[in-house]
Amino acid sequence: MKINELREKSVDELTALLDEKQVDAFRLRMAKATGQLGGTHDIKATRRTIAKIKTLINEKQRGAS
């Protein structure tokens, strides 16, 4: 997901998206552990998206206060 798309979302929307991505990350980790994961690059991409979302949430919360 592009950073510009994420910047347009509110903190509530970002929090909901963060929950989704964390579930995806868990699913990918379990698939890797059981040997069912085809593309291991998905794990890295999901982790980076989670980091982007957390950074934006932090920026927006600090900017609001």
C-alpha positions as CSV (number, residue, x, y, z in Angstrom):
1,M,0.0,0.0,0.0
2,K,1.3,3.4,-0.9
3,I,2.1,5.9,1.8
4,N,0.0,8.6,0.0
5,E,-3.1,6.4,0.2
6,L,-2.5,5.8,3.9
7,R,-2.0,9.5,4.7
8,E,-5.5,10.3,3.4
9,K,-7.1,7.9,6.0
10,S,-8.1,8.9,9.5
11,V,-6.7,7.4,12.7
12,D,-9.7,5.2,13.2
13,E,-9.4,3.9,9.6
14,L,-5.7,3.3,10.1
15,T,-6.3,1.4,13.3
16,A,-8.8,-0.9,11.6
17,L,-6.4,-1.4,8.8
18,L,-3.6,-2.1,11.3
19,D,-5.7,-4.9,12.9
20,E,-6.3,-6.4,9.4
21,K,-2.6,-6.4,8.5
22,Q,-1.6,-7.9,11.9
23,V,-4.1,-10.8,11.3
24,D,-2.6,-11.2,7.8
25,A,0.9,-11.2,9.3
26,F,-0.1,-13.9,11.7
27,R,-1.7,-16.0,8.9
28,L,1.5,-15.7,6.8
29,R,3.7,-16.7,9.8
30,M,1.5,-19.8,10.3
31,A,1.6,-20.7,6.6
32,K,5.4,-20.4,6.6
33,A,5.6,-22.6,9.7
34,T,3.5,-25.3,8.2
35,G,5.3,-25.1,4.8
36,Q,2.3,-23.8,2.9
37,L,3.6,-20.4,2.1
38,G,4.6,-19.9,-1.5
39,G,5.9,-16.4,-1.6
40,T,8.0,-15.4,1.4
41,H,8.2,-11.9,0.2
42,D,4.7,-11.3,1.4
43,I,5.8,-11.5,5.0
44,K,8.3,-8.7,4.5
45,A,5.8,-6.5,2.6
46,T,3.2,-7.0,5.3
47,R,5.7,-6.1,8.1
48,R,6.6,-2.9,6.3
49,T,3.0,-2.0,5.7
50,I,2.4,-2.4,9.5
51,A,5.4,-0.2,10.2
52,K,4.1,2.5,7.9
53,I,0.6,2.4,9.4
54,K,2.0,2.6,13.0
55,T,4.2,5.5,12.0
56,L,1.3,7.4,10.5
57,I,-0.9,6.8,13.5
58,N,1.9,8.1,15.8
59,E,2.4,11.2,13.5
60,K,-1.3,12.0,13.5
61,Q,-1.7,11.6,17.2
62,R,1.3,13.8,18.0
63,G,0.1,16.4,15.5
64,A,-3.3,16.5,17.1
65,S,-2.0,17.1,20.6
